[in-house]
Every structure is written in C-alpha cells, then in structure tokens.
Amino acid sequence: MNLFTVDHNRVIATPEALLIKEFKDIWEDDSTRTKAKAVEEFAYVYYMADYQSVYRQYDPEIRGERVKKDVISKKSWKPDDRIETAIKKYNELQQTASMGVLQDARVALHKIRKYFRTVDVTTDKTGRFTETLINNVSKLGGLIKGLKTLEEMVEKEISEDINIRGKGKLALREVPKKTN
C-alpha cells in the first residue's frame, strides 16, 4: 500500500491518498502554501496506524502521546475526529487477515505485560498463585517466539506484493529512487 512515503524525514501523502476522502479532508483543511500542518497530521496518522511504524512497540494507550510529542510542533494540538477517522481508514486499507491476527496478538501481549507489572504475589498465602505465575512466565518465551514467527509471516506477505523491474524484489522498507 502506497498512501504515504517517508522522504527526508517527512511523511508525504501520495496522489492516490489525496483521492481518499479521509486524507483529502486533512489536506484541504490546511489552507497554507506549505501545508505544514497537513504534513504533521499525515505523519501522526502514519505513525499511529502503519504496520511498520517504529511506534508500534508502544502500548496503544501511550503511543498517541509519543507520536504527538515527536511529530507535532503545536503543543496544544489534539487529534480530532478527522484524524481519528483517517487512522481508522488507514488501518482498514492496510489490513490483511494475518495483520489482524498479529495486531490482536500484540494487544493481548500488552495486556499480559500490564498484568505482570501489577500482580502482587505478597498476598498469596498458599503459594499456588505464585507457582501458577512462575509457570506462566516460563511459557512467555514460546509466546514471544510465536509472535516473531507471525511478524515474519506478515512481513513476507507484504514484501511479496512489491515487485520491481527485472523481476527483482524490493526489500522491506526500501523506497525506490525517483527518476526524472
């Protein structure tokens, strides 16, 4: 999917993206010549929604604040309905079945992490709860390994869709140089 490209540390909407109402609304809402606000808002949408975003590592609850801090220049800015709608549209357009499963697994892993951070073993008088907790911790390696395998499957699925001249393959995250 080529809705946005990252070029010289800027997220740029492709002409195809500007034909989609949710992204066109962001573009047209910025009446300035430079479209700086629209570019920042596109960056926010991209980093919040794109499967390969470097911000995917953050819990969904804090991701928005991290992205806002890093890409939005106006401190008082908040994502409005336009932005939320654009994020939903971006997610919808890039979603495959395997990506959906991967996203669900990541959400579950974040919940498990939160559980382990908040559990209090000092209230366990019999030791059964602590024993169960230790058994579950020992199984986390398999869960993480399974998640990595699923990520590799999704990345392979994405890269299979990208063909370049000469029957070659475009490497993941590789952007072809523009020709004149």
Sequence and secondary structure as in RCSB ss.txt:
>XXXX:A:sequence
MNLFTVDHNRVIATPEALLIKEFKDIWEDDSTRTKAKAVEEFAYVYYMADYQSVYRQYDPEIRGERVKKDVISKK
SWKPDDRIETAIKKYNELQQTASMGVLQDARVALHKIRKYFRTVDVTTDKTGRFTETLINNVSKLGGLIKGLKTL
EEMVEKEISEDINIRGKGKLALREVPKKTN
>XXXX:A:secstr
  SEEEETTEEEE TTGGGSHHHHHHHHH  SSS HHHHHHHHHHHHHH TT GGGGS HHHHHHHHHHHH   T
T    HHHHHHHHHHHHHH  HHHHHHHHHHHHHHHHHHHHHH  GGG SSSHHHHHHHHHHHHHHHHHHHHHHH
HHHHHHHHHHT B GGG B  TT       
